[in-house]
Amino acid sequence: MSETWMGLVIGGSALSIALLMVIDHYRRERRRARLLRHLDHHEWWHQSRGRM
């Protein structure tokens, strides 16, 4: 019985760590996509004035 509980504890811990890693990866990818989407946006006053 104790081996079963030990396996459940180790398996549950591994799944919890994997879940946290997946959530962190998802958040980093969303942030990276947002930064890349806004990378080439310029403020309107840079486009309205001609170059000197």
Order of alpha helices (4+ residues) and beta strands (2+ residues): alpha-alpha
